């Protein structure tokens, strides 16, 4: 009896210890260790010392294609897809970069760079190792016996958290990740994981979906294998980021100055030939792609395919892609250019023009462009023969395929988008900056609105005490202050949008691939021939 009583007492004590242990908050170390053990990721350096290759298919931009995911254990990753619109997103020794959907190699910075670093960590499982740059914490309030929720931030070079942050969900029964949510202000990208793609005893998700603000992608990985041996690193671009695409030809016999006219709103329109048919296009550094009006596209029998969200001031609209055989503007001719197909009739009516399209990123990436801000004249130059003598250059960042520059105003300094498609509009301060920097406090404003693709956004109209761009300061600068985190004015990574109006009595020279911009003093524009 005493023996039984002693045994019961010991068992009771053991149960009490287990209950006490279970009540202890889960630690990050325990989470990472449990995930590595359950998935087998802890054995990867022995199982596949050179990294892992997952192969399968994807549906991206509503287009089916083959897909390959490569990664190693130092944060390097390459996600490639083939098909009608080839694309690669990669992180190598020089940082994040991509082969964009229009065929452009470019480095990724600001939100695009942060997104890819996080994607590389969560999709490869590297977040579960202590060496991961993601700073994890357990969200005890949302963690349950069924699920663990770990929040994360991505620290900057100085250790301070960057803008992008999120959560990772882990199934507590299997200790496998099921979802990741990545936040940047009001925008959330959701990544979900399912199924099994096994490499010996190591688990990887066979099904991955990525639902972002402007597109959804799904991947099915049918096979997992050790990464093959490569002659050159698959994580670095096959040619330097600063090299130009080879799908453009410049005719030296054609003048650099484009045939153009100016809309009543101040927009510069240039004549463009799409498969030899002429049309008037807005010259727009704020356009992340060249856009063709759907009626104009139908008139030359361009067949739509795929789908994409076109983001404008008021929100976004769903549109499709088209490819023409050629696009000629001035001396430059592009082969097989990718364009977005969109109804531009309302924008055309607003600016008083029969609008055939918007000339955007793919042309800017392949040329050096000069905008004469007084009369809207545009010149395009072959980068190989451009004479930059006497120009003072400032840094230019390409973010989401837009030209971005540094500017200062009042007590603040940061990155702004420079949008030639904004005509002569005031500065447009983005809603997140308005809140974060408390820009409406003590400022005299009136109610207003801004409009564009996707609709209209409520703003306050007022002015900045001063604005400095490229060494030139202007006082009492008209400005709009966005009230709604909606559309293009919701961007967390740039402070606002600038138009040529804020450049002052100067012209603008854009060199996208060279990462530089110049503001030469205004001279009379050359005569077109």
Secondary structure, 3 states (H helix, E strand, C coil): CHHHHHHHHHHHHHHHHHHHHHHCCCCHHHHHHHHHHHHCHHHHHHHCCCCEEEEEEEEECCEEEEEEEEECCCCCEEEEECCCCCEEEEEECCEEEEECCCCCEEECCHHHHHHHHHHHHHHHCHHHCCCCCEEEEECCCCCCCCEEEEEEEEECCCCCEEEEEEEEEEECCCCEEEEEEEEECCEEEEEEEECCEEECCEEECCEEEEECCCCEEEEEEEEEEECCCCCCCCCCCCCCCCCCCCCEEECCCCCCECCEEECCCCCEEEEEEECCEEEEEEECCCCCCCEEEHHHHHHCCCCCEEEEEEEECCEEEEEEEEECCEEEECCEEEECCEEEEECCHHHHHHHCCCCCEEECHHHHHCCEEEEECCCCEEEEECCCCCCCCCCCEEECEEECCEEEEEEEECCEEEEEEECHHHCCCCEEECHHHHHHCCCCCCCCCEEEEEEECCEEEEEEEEEEEEEEECCEEEEEEEEEEECCCCHHHHCCCCCEEECHHHHCCECEEEECCCCEEECCECCCCCCCC
